[in-house]
Amino acid sequence: MSLLSTRINLDAISHNVHKLKELVGPDVRLMCVVKADAYGHGVEKVAPVMLKAGADVLGCATVDEAVALRSMGIDAPLVAWMWEPEQDLSDALSSNIVIGVPSLQHAQVLVDIEVPVKVAIKVETGMHRNGVDRAQWAEVFALLNDAPHIEVTGLMSHLACADEPDNPHTDVQAEEFRAAIAQAREAGLECPINHLANSPATLTRPDLHFDQVRVGLACYGLEPVAGLDHELQPAMTWAANIINVKPIKKGESSCYGLTWTAPADGYLAVLPVGYADGLPRSIQGSLQVTIGGKSYPHVGRVSMDQIVIDLGDNPFGVRADDEAIIFGEGGHSATELADAAGTINYEIICRPTGRTKRIYEGGIDL
Ligand SMILES: Cc1ncc(COP(=O)(O)O)c(C=O)c1O
């Protein structure tokens, strides 16, 4: 038994990846993004499920994440787009990983190393975070085209506002991306695999799928755009077992700073989760947990290891050992919690850490 756990439903991930593959069709390659330990779902278990369900490629942020996937026995195509120019790339170079090139300096490093490598050139199209600026496109394209040991698989770029479907900036970026592809081809690069779309663009902008899409959040069953429903199944549930139920009297206050005072005689449930486990202290006032299908408010400060839940007069007889759902199946969704807490569902699913144990469900036919 675990006091605090994330239950990861591998069948939900399989379902979502199948759906996404169906949505993009046979001519577009589906990259499932598994950075940050598969958005907190555990990449070692999740990656094989995604590949079996139709992922053509896996995407990592850091090259170290991609190298780790190889050491887990994953032999599928991998792309990784974050590395520092001074980094030792030998493991990545011997692991057949497509490496993202976000600057002239990065390009020069790969040219100088003289080891065969496949790259995706990450071009700046309007997010202004990490990509080759337009002023240096020509130089980078020529440099990589002239290096016989470098194979440019194509261009990639990232959208800043795809989660706001009406935002015209997405079209501005798409135009810029098309211009970059045209310029790269004029420079002699074939660029067979170009990719721009993240989850929101994959779901809402089929015209921006290009040759490959890079989907993260939707694989884990969450909608990146409020109000849409693509019949995805959320894969993660964060649950805590109640460690104590105790009475509190009207006028007594609870937890650090005594910021909450009982309005009437009642009961508190103590949950073994705190900010050391990834529950933000700032969530005070926003969190409702679900116990036996009923929703109860968290009250008082979040401590390092504990929070308390106001059971009122405990009409349903909640007891120690009962399970409280922080988010997920049987409780409020990660999106509802994110909305209440003023953040995004991406952050919520990456939160559980510390003493949280992962428990996997489904995926038994693997
Ligand atoms: C470069 C890049 N591509 C794709 C993704 C996947 O985004 P999403 O989770 O919205 O699908 C990310 C994640 O932020 C990313 O950084």
PDBQT file of the ligand as one rigid body, heavy atoms in Angstrom, charges set to zero:
ROOT
HETATM    1  C1  LIG A 401       9.771  21.927 -28.985  1.00  0.00    +0.000 C 
HETATM    2  C2  LIG A 401       8.549  21.277 -28.461  1.00  0.00    +0.000 A 
HETATM    3  N1  LIG A 401       7.772  20.586 -29.301  1.00  0.00    +0.000 NA
HETATM    4  C3  LIG A 401       6.645  19.978 -28.880  1.00  0.00    +0.000 A 
HETATM    5  C4  LIG A 401       6.250  20.050 -27.562  1.00  0.00    +0.000 A 
HETATM    6  C5  LIG A 401       4.973  19.370 -27.135  1.00  0.00    +0.000 C 
HETATM    7  O1  LIG A 401       4.012  20.312 -26.768  1.00  0.00    +0.000 OA
HETATM    8  P1  LIG A 401       2.559  19.830 -26.328  1.00  0.00    +0.000 P 
HETATM    9  O2  LIG A 401       2.710  19.182 -25.005  1.00  0.00    +0.000 OA
HETATM   10  O3  LIG A 401       1.751  21.065 -26.304  1.00  0.00    +0.000 OA
HETATM   11  O4  LIG A 401       2.097  18.882 -27.358  1.00  0.00    +0.000 OA
HETATM   12  C6  LIG A 401       7.024  20.768 -26.655  1.00  0.00    +0.000 A 
HETATM   13  C7  LIG A 401       6.597  20.919 -25.266  1.00  0.00    +0.000 C 
HETATM   14  O5  LIG A 401       6.461  21.968 -24.737  1.00  0.00    +0.000 OA
HETATM   15  C8  LIG A 401       8.211  21.393 -27.118  1.00  0.00    +0.000 A 
HETATM   16  O6  LIG A 401       8.993  22.086 -26.283  1.00  0.00    +0.000 OA
ENDROOT
TORSDOF 0
